Amino acid sequence: MSVGQDIRSKILREMIGNTLVHREFTSALTARFIIERDQMFTENANKAVNPGVITLENLKPYSKNPIIANFFHQIGRADELGSGVRNLYHYVKLYSGTEPVFDEEDVFRLTVPLNAKYSPEKGDGTTAPKTTLKTSPKTTRKNTTRKDATRNTTLQTTLQTTLQTTLQTTLQTTLQGTAWKIAELMLSRPEIKIDEIAAAIGLTRDGVNYQIRKMKKSVGLHHEGADQSGRWVFAISDEQSSLDAINPVNLVQEQKEPIP
């Protein structure tokens, strides 16, 4: 792996980590990672604390998802609060001779300019600053890749469990009695039919439909898809959010041009 590729990997790690750790998970907005010829950027659901462009001078770290942030820290994928911004300023300067742009609005946008001529391998008459990045022997790299794959699988499973638990806790706090029993069944089997719910909790079909009508107003319950093949989803905020929508690994990557 070349120095440029190593720096690029670190930039990508910080960008994706930022998307996962700082996302506003009550929003159904799909996270996006776009790669173009002269830039790559992410767009992510956000609840802006200090709207505007974030710089090293006005940086005020704020933990939006402390449980997820702590998990990333424990597995070695994140450092202290605010380190991601500082790291990206450092790596992007080395990689393309420019600075990243952090635009904090209700849709958070992180932009990394790309400059093929400034890359450490090609250069444009200007030598990129030297780095102390080291490459490992092939055997060690294979072991590291295997460990990373296992760690990523654990990360995805743990994040999904955390988000599922958060949704369950929110619903349990909001709903009571029969409504909560129905919600439990829908969480465990999103494709469950009304007749199956009625049989499971000892209600008539009309009784279940009555509870569902109330839950549509209180927790944004709705049914997606066809009657026989669809599924139940919940919106726990003003913006509808299904179990799939709050999955942080549901990123859309559109690669239009290869990265320099």
C-alpha positions as CSV (number, residue, x, y, z in Angstrom):
1,M,0.0,0.0,0.0
2,S,1.4,3.4,-1.0
3,V,1.5,6.4,1.3
4,G,-1.3,8.1,-0.6
5,Q,-3.5,5.0,-0.3
6,D,-2.8,4.7,3.4
7,I,-3.7,8.4,4.0
8,R,-6.9,7.9,1.8
9,S,-7.9,4.9,3.9
10,K,-7.6,7.0,7.1
11,I,-9.7,9.8,5.5
12,L,-12.4,7.4,4.5
13,R,-12.4,5.9,8.0
14,E,-12.9,9.3,9.5
15,M,-15.7,10.2,7.1
16,I,-17.6,7.0,7.6
17,G,-17.1,7.0,11.3
18,N,-18.4,10.6,11.4
19,T,-21.5,9.4,9.6
20,L,-22.2,6.6,12.0
21,V,-21.3,8.3,15.3
22,H,-23.0,11.7,14.7
23,R,-26.1,10.7,12.8
24,E,-29.6,11.9,13.9
25,F,-31.1,8.4,14.0
26,T,-34.7,9.6,14.4
27,S,-34.6,10.8,10.8
28,A,-35.4,8.6,7.9
29,L,-33.1,10.5,5.6
30,T,-30.7,8.1,3.8
31,A,-27.1,8.7,4.5
32,R,-25.1,9.3,1.3
33,F,-21.4,8.9,0.4
34,I,-20.7,10.5,-3.1
35,I,-17.3,10.2,-4.9
36,E,-16.7,12.6,-7.8
37,R,-13.6,13.6,-9.8
38,D,-12.7,16.7,-7.7
39,Q,-14.3,15.9,-4.3
40,M,-15.9,13.2,-2.2
41,F,-18.6,14.1,0.4
42,T,-21.1,12.7,2.8
43,E,-24.6,13.9,3.5
44,N,-26.2,12.8,6.7
45,A,-29.3,13.5,8.9
46,N,-28.3,15.9,11.7
47,K,-29.7,18.0,14.5
48,A,-27.6,21.1,14.2
49,V,-26.2,22.4,17.6
50,N,-24.0,25.2,16.1
51,P,-25.2,25.7,12.6
52,G,-22.6,26.9,10.1
53,V,-19.2,25.8,8.9
54,I,-17.0,24.1,11.5
55,T,-13.4,25.0,11.6
56,L,-10.5,24.2,14.0
57,E,-11.0,27.7,15.5
58,N,-14.7,27.4,16.3
59,L,-14.8,23.7,17.0
60,K,-17.0,22.9,20.0
61,P,-17.3,19.1,20.3
62,Y,-20.7,17.7,21.3
63,S,-21.6,14.1,21.8
64,K,-24.8,13.4,19.9
65,N,-24.8,9.6,20.4
66,P,-22.7,8.9,23.5
67,I,-23.4,5.2,23.6
68,I,-22.4,4.7,20.0
69,A,-19.4,7.0,20.4
70,N,-18.2,5.1,23.4
71,F,-18.5,1.8,21.6
72,F,-16.4,3.1,18.7
73,H,-13.8,4.3,21.2
74,Q,-13.8,0.9,22.9
75,I,-13.0,-1.0,19.6
76,G,-10.4,1.5,18.7
77,R,-12.3,3.2,15.8
78,A,-12.6,6.6,17.5
79,D,-10.4,8.7,19.8
80,E,-11.5,11.5,22.1
81,L,-14.4,13.8,21.2
82,G,-13.6,16.2,18.4
83,S,-10.6,14.2,17.2
84,G,-12.3,13.3,13.9
85,V,-12.3,17.0,12.8
86,R,-8.7,17.5,13.7
87,N,-7.6,14.2,12.0
88,L,-9.4,15.1,8.8
89,Y,-7.8,18.6,8.7
90,H,-4.4,16.9,9.1
91,Y,-4.9,14.0,6.6
92,V,-6.6,16.0,3.9
93,K,-3.8,18.6,3.9
94,L,-1.4,15.8,3.3
95,Y,-3.5,14.1,0.7
96,S,-4.7,16.9,-1.5
97,G,-3.1,20.1,-0.1
98,T,-6.5,21.5,0.8
99,E,-8.8,21.5,3.8
100,P,-12.1,19.6,4.5
101,V,-15.4,21.5,4.8
102,F,-17.7,20.6,7.7
103,D,-21.1,22.2,7.0
104,E,-23.4,21.7,10.0
105,E,-27.1,22.1,9.1
106,D,-30.1,19.8,9.5
107,V,-28.4,17.9,6.7
108,F,-24.7,17.6,7.7
109,R,-22.3,17.7,4.8
110,L,-18.7,16.8,5.0
111,T,-16.7,17.6,1.9
112,V,-13.1,16.4,1.1
113,P,-11.6,18.1,-2.0
114,L,-9.6,15.9,-4.3
115,N,-6.5,16.9,-6.3
116,A,-4.8,14.3,-8.3
117,K,-1.8,16.5,-9.1
118,Y,-1.1,17.0,-5.4
119,S,-1.2,13.4,-4.4
120,P,2.0,12.1,-2.7
121,E,2.6,9.7,-5.7
122,K,2.2,12.2,-8.6
123,G,3.0,15.6,-7.2
124,D,2.7,18.9,-9.2
125,G,6.1,20.3,-8.6
126,T,5.3,20.5,-4.9
127,T,6.4,17.7,-2.6
128,A,3.7,16.6,-0.2
129,P,4.7,16.8,3.5
130,K,6.4,13.6,4.7
131,T,4.5,11.3,6.9
132,T,5.4,8.7,9.4
133,L,2.9,6.2,8.2
134,K,4.3,2.7,8.1
135,T,3.3,-0.4,6.1
136,S,3.3,-3.8,7.7
137,P,4.6,-7.1,6.3
138,K,2.2,-9.0,4.1
139,T,1.5,-11.6,6.7
140,T,0.7,-9.0,9.3
141,R,-1.5,-7.2,6.8
142,K,-3.5,-10.3,6.1
143,N,-4.0,-10.9,9.8
144,T,-5.0,-7.2,10.3
145,T,-7.5,-7.5,7.4
146,R,-9.0,-10.6,9.0
147,K,-9.3,-8.9,12.3
148,D,-10.8,-5.8,10.7
149,A,-13.5,-8.0,9.0
150,T,-14.4,-9.6,12.3
151,R,-14.4,-6.2,14.0
152,N,-16.7,-4.7,11.4
153,T,-19.1,-7.6,11.7
154,T,-19.2,-7.1,15.4
155,L,-19.7,-3.4,15.0
156,Q,-22.6,-3.8,12.6
157,T,-24.3,-6.3,14.9
158,T,-23.8,-4.2,18.1
159,L,-25.0,-1.0,16.4
160,Q,-28.1,-2.7,15.1
161,T,-28.8,-4.2,18.6
162,T,-28.3,-0.7,20.2
163,L,-30.7,1.0,17.8
164,Q,-33.3,-1.8,18.2
165,T,-33.0,-1.4,22.0
166,T,-33.4,2.3,21.7
167,L,-36.5,2.0,19.6
168,Q,-38.0,-0.6,22.0
169,T,-37.3,1.6,25.0
170,T,-39.0,4.6,23.3
171,L,-42.0,2.6,22.3
172,Q,-42.3,1.0,25.8
173,T,-42.2,4.4,27.4
174,T,-44.9,5.8,25.0
175,L,-47.2,2.8,24.8
176,Q,-49.0,0.9,27.6
177,G,-50.9,-2.4,28.0
178,T,-52.4,-3.9,24.9
179,A,-50.7,-1.4,22.6
180,W,-47.2,-2.3,23.9
181,K,-48.0,-6.0,23.4
182,I,-48.9,-5.4,19.8
183,A,-45.7,-3.3,19.3
184,E,-43.6,-6.1,20.8
185,L,-45.1,-8.6,18.3
186,M,-44.4,-6.2,15.4
187,L,-40.8,-5.5,16.5
188,S,-40.1,-9.3,16.6
189,R,-42.0,-10.0,13.4
190,P,-42.5,-6.9,11.3
191,E,-44.4,-9.0,8.7
192,I,-46.9,-10.3,11.2
193,K,-50.6,-10.2,10.1
194,I,-53.5,-8.6,12.0
195,D,-55.2,-12.0,12.5
196,E,-52.0,-13.4,14.0
197,I,-51.8,-10.5,16.4
198,A,-55.4,-11.0,17.4
199,A,-54.8,-14.7,18.1
200,A,-51.6,-14.0,20.0
201,I,-53.1,-11.5,22.5
202,G,-56.7,-12.6,22.6
203,L,-58.3,-9.7,20.9
204,T,-60.8,-9.5,18.0
205,R,-59.6,-8.2,14.6
206,D,-61.6,-5.0,15.2
207,G,-59.9,-4.6,18.6
208,V,-56.4,-4.9,17.0
209,N,-57.4,-2.4,14.3
210,Y,-58.6,0.0,17.0
211,Q,-55.2,-0.1,18.8
212,I,-53.4,0.3,15.5
213,R,-55.3,3.4,14.7
214,K,-54.3,4.9,18.0
215,M,-50.6,3.8,17.5
216,K,-50.5,5.5,14.1
217,K,-51.0,8.8,15.9
218,S,-48.9,8.2,18.9
219,V,-45.8,6.4,17.4
220,G,-46.3,6.8,13.7
221,L,-47.1,3.2,13.1
222,H,-47.7,2.4,9.4
223,H,-47.6,-0.6,7.1
224,E,-45.3,-0.6,4.1
225,G,-45.8,-2.8,1.1
226,A,-48.6,-5.2,0.0
227,D,-51.0,-6.6,2.6
228,Q,-49.6,-10.1,2.4
229,S,-45.9,-9.3,1.9
230,G,-45.5,-5.9,3.6
231,R,-44.2,-5.0,7.1
232,W,-44.9,-2.8,10.0
233,V,-42.6,0.2,10.7
234,F,-42.6,2.9,13.4
235,A,-41.7,6.6,13.3
236,I,-40.5,7.7,16.7
237,S,-40.3,11.4,15.8
238,D,-41.9,13.8,13.4
239,E,-39.9,12.3,10.6
240,Q,-40.8,8.7,10.0
241,S,-38.1,6.2,10.8
242,S,-38.3,2.5,10.2
243,L,-35.9,-0.1,11.6
244,D,-34.1,-0.2,8.2
245,A,-34.0,3.6,8.1
246,I,-32.2,3.9,11.4
247,N,-29.7,1.3,10.4
248,P,-26.4,3.3,10.3
249,V,-24.8,0.9,7.9
250,N,-27.5,1.6,5.3
251,L,-25.2,4.0,3.3
252,V,-25.7,4.7,-0.4
253,Q,-22.4,5.0,-2.2
254,E,-22.4,6.5,-5.7
255,Q,-19.0,6.3,-7.3
256,K,-18.9,8.4,-10.4
257,E,-15.1,8.7,-10.9
258,P,-12.2,6.8,-9.4
259,I,-10.5,8.5,-6.5
260,P,-7.2,10.1,-7.5
